[in-house]
Amino acid sequence: MIHCDVLVIGAGIAGCAAALRAAELGASVLLIAKDRLGDSNTAYAQGGIIGLADSTDSPELLAKDIETAGAGLCRKEAVDLLATEGPRLCRDFLWKRLGVPFDLNAVTGEPETTAEAAHHARRIYHVKDATGEAIQTALSNKVANHPNIQILTAACLVDLITVPHHSTDPLATYGPIQVKGAYLLHYSGEVVAAIAKRTVLATGGLGYIYMHTTNPGGATGDGLAAAYRASARIVNCEYMQFHPTSLFIPGRQRKLLTEALRGEGAYLLNSDGCRFMAKFEPAEMELAPRDRVCRAMFEEMAHSGKSCVYLDLSPLTAKMDLGKRFPTVFRACNAEGIDPLREPVPVVPAAHYFCGGVYVDLDGRTSLDGLFAVGEVACTGLHGANRLASSSLLECLLWGYRSAQAAVEDCKHVSMSDTSALRPWQPVVNPVTPDPLLIEQDWNSIRSTMWNYAGILRTKDRLQRGRSDIGYLYHRIEAFYKSAPVSRPLLELRNGIICARLILKAALQNSRSCGCHFRLD
Ligand code: SIN
């Protein structure tokens, strides 16, 4: 059993920012990394993070862009908070304090800004096209060297420890649900109870439940599923964002091709080499919000009967050295034998970012006492029905920072739990070792069901079919989980199917198309 003031589960930008801030304020912090420290979805972010721009920008203009992309469903207080406090925090904390090596403007010496779709100012700080990796490296180094932070790597969340669920006192049933920490599986096979005054979920997203995604394999919705099992309020699950441009190579995993390419002037072409966006978005063309670009691409593919469209980078060649500015994109293309300087790159949309999540307030507090959530697992309401590009890293940073401050303040008034009143971890009795082929096949079923029935274009019939298929699978997976030794593959599978159910249920209940939830019927 481990005790700490603040338990932070997840070590991407949101988790590291929360851990660091809480530690700086004097709290003892336990930070959990699902793989090695530094391996996170954050490290995959290419384009950048909204930073402090020049006088052509303003908090009002940024707020307007976020709200327009969010299709009218953004929470105003969250938007105003991010627009007024976020860009300065990005500059001062990430650049000045942590030394993130943003590309600099040769004249001003300030971080250089780039453009992205649906932004009406150049306000994106970037480190070439590997911004997330640079931010993650700086944060990982900082948390690794902070004396108040203990790091447990190669460990994942099993379940939140809550009263009354895990209490030995039957009378606890009459009190509110309180989060006391979490059971964590270390991949050595040991389940560790981490008892904390405050727990921060920073477990990231769930893109892996879709057949085609820009997310890594660990994005299985662990925190969302655990919060759901603990009865936290979960909202906006129908709003799964798809990124318009992932590299399309049949049979291969999709790879993100950053939004900044279109921001800087790249065009979308159909298989006849024609620029088709004028038909769908005559005003904004390729720079319309992501949901609208994805739908236009889908319609164009349906019309032509082809499996992809193309991204033409040639308009950029006159103004920059493309290989230097976008080395990650070039590596991804070259690895598939594509030279983006000579030929348009085949692209399709892929599941990218979950705009729903565990409901939180402006300090990251969830509906459960003792539990905070930050980053992609949380829903602050900032993104509404569709997220503006490059706003997520900033949201992670700001809410990570703020939740830590609120959690540390709480710790002053909360005493450490009496662990004798909590039930210890109960392993499965007489476990049966699961067949890996069954786990793999269950994943195939989840991922293809979600892609086909809860993807970019939805109908009642598709969603109903998806819900009944996933519902059937859910019962089988729960039974499987209860009969087998706890393991990472099984935990992820169990979490993935819960997230799939949440998305299907929300999508079916909401017959109104909005942002990235689009109903054809
Ligand atoms: C991108 O570079 O296009 C991804 C960044 C984001 O999703 O905000």
Boltz pocket constraint, residues with backbone or C-beta under 6 A from the ligand:
constraints:
  - pocket:
      binder: B
      contacts: [[A, 45], [A, 46], [A, 47], [A, 48], [A, 257], [A, 258], [A, 259], [A, 260], [A, 353], [A, 388], [A, 389], [A, 390], [A, 391], [A, 392]]
      max_distance: 6.0
